[in-house]
Amino acid sequence: MKKIIAIVREEKFAVIKDALLDIGYPGMTVTEVKGHGSQKGITEQWRGRTFKTDFVNKIQMEMVVPDKDVKDIIKCILREAATGSIGDGKIFISPIEDAIRIRTGERGEKAI
């Protein structure tokens, strides 16, 4: 099992969620987060004034998936999240030792 954490643009989240549902993966945990990468925020103009935003709003999606599904899920996220601009986000993949469904006590891939 692997844990996939994808941090993506807010405006891309709905499209990514729908695309993951289309490939048969509806389960995820979603958190609204703020942060910045190497670009250190963004500069925007509003009413003729320039504003620097240090932390940009993003959506963090977390999912624990069977090893066999990782490539398809990553490919789906990359396809739907990419704009080609700075700030498209990041994907992190980590191994998961075990999972337990609290309601039934099932373990491993049966629990996810």
C-alpha positions as CSV (number, residue, x, y, z in Angstrom):
1,M,0.0,0.0,0.0
2,K,1.1,3.6,-0.7
3,K,-0.1,6.9,0.6
4,I,-0.4,9.6,-2.1
5,I,-0.4,13.2,-1.0
6,A,-1.2,15.7,-3.8
7,I,-1.1,19.4,-3.2
8,V,-2.9,21.1,-6.1
9,R,-4.4,24.4,-7.2
10,E,-7.8,25.1,-5.7
11,E,-9.4,25.6,-9.2
12,K,-8.2,22.2,-10.4
13,F,-9.5,20.2,-7.5
14,A,-13.0,19.5,-8.8
15,V,-11.6,18.3,-12.2
16,I,-9.1,16.0,-10.5
17,K,-11.7,14.6,-8.1
18,D,-14.1,13.8,-11.0
19,A,-11.3,12.2,-13.0
20,L,-10.3,10.0,-10.1
21,L,-13.9,9.0,-9.7
22,D,-14.1,8.1,-13.4
23,I,-11.1,5.7,-13.1
24,G,-12.8,4.1,-10.0
25,Y,-11.1,5.8,-7.1
26,P,-13.5,7.9,-5.1
27,G,-11.8,7.7,-1.6
28,M,-9.7,10.6,-0.4
29,T,-9.3,13.0,2.5
30,V,-9.2,16.7,1.5
31,T,-7.7,19.6,3.4
32,E,-7.5,23.3,2.5
33,V,-3.9,24.4,3.0
34,K,-1.7,27.4,2.4
35,G,2.0,27.4,1.4
36,H,4.6,28.3,-1.1
37,G,7.4,26.5,-3.0
38,S,10.5,27.9,-4.4
39,Q,8.6,30.9,-5.9
40,K,8.0,32.2,-2.4
41,G,4.4,33.3,-3.1
42,I,2.8,35.3,-5.8
43,T,2.5,39.0,-6.8
44,E,-1.0,40.2,-7.9
45,Q,-2.5,43.4,-9.0
46,W,-5.9,44.7,-7.9
47,R,-7.3,48.2,-8.6
48,G,-3.9,49.4,-9.8
49,R,-2.0,48.3,-6.7
50,T,0.5,45.5,-6.4
51,F,0.1,42.9,-3.5
52,K,2.5,40.2,-2.5
53,T,0.9,37.0,-1.2
54,D,3.5,34.9,0.7
55,F,1.2,31.8,1.1
56,V,-1.0,30.6,-1.7
57,N,-4.3,28.7,-1.1
58,K,-4.0,25.0,-2.2
59,I,-5.9,21.8,-1.7
60,Q,-4.2,18.8,-0.2
61,M,-5.6,15.4,-1.2
62,E,-4.5,12.3,0.7
63,M,-5.3,8.7,-0.3
64,V,-4.1,5.3,0.7
65,V,-4.1,3.0,-2.3
66,P,-3.0,-0.5,-3.3
67,D,0.4,-0.6,-5.0
68,K,-1.1,-1.7,-8.3
69,D,-3.2,1.5,-8.5
70,V,-0.4,4.1,-7.8
71,K,0.7,4.6,-11.5
72,D,-2.9,5.1,-12.8
73,I,-3.7,7.6,-10.0
74,I,-0.5,9.6,-10.4
75,K,-1.0,9.7,-14.2
76,C,-4.6,11.0,-13.7
77,I,-3.6,13.7,-11.2
78,L,-0.7,14.8,-13.4
79,R,-3.0,15.0,-16.5
80,E,-5.7,17.0,-14.8
81,A,-3.6,19.3,-12.5
82,A,-0.9,20.5,-14.9
83,T,-1.1,24.0,-16.3
84,G,2.5,24.3,-17.1
85,S,2.9,27.3,-14.8
86,I,4.7,27.7,-11.5
87,G,2.5,26.6,-8.6
88,D,0.8,23.6,-10.2
89,G,1.7,21.6,-7.0
90,K,3.5,18.5,-5.8
91,I,2.8,14.8,-5.4
92,F,4.4,12.8,-2.6
93,I,4.3,9.0,-2.3
94,S,5.1,7.0,0.9
95,P,4.8,3.4,1.9
96,I,2.1,2.4,4.3
97,E,2.8,-0.4,6.7
98,D,-0.8,-1.3,7.6
99,A,-4.4,-0.1,7.6
100,I,-7.2,-1.0,9.9
101,R,-10.9,-0.4,9.3
102,I,-12.2,0.6,12.7
103,R,-15.8,-0.6,12.2
104,T,-14.9,-4.2,11.1
105,G,-11.3,-4.7,12.2
106,E,-10.3,-5.6,8.7
107,R,-6.6,-5.0,7.9
108,G,-4.4,-4.3,5.0
109,E,-5.8,-3.6,1.5
110,K,-9.2,-4.9,2.7
111,A,-9.4,-1.9,5.0
112,I,-8.8,0.7,2.4
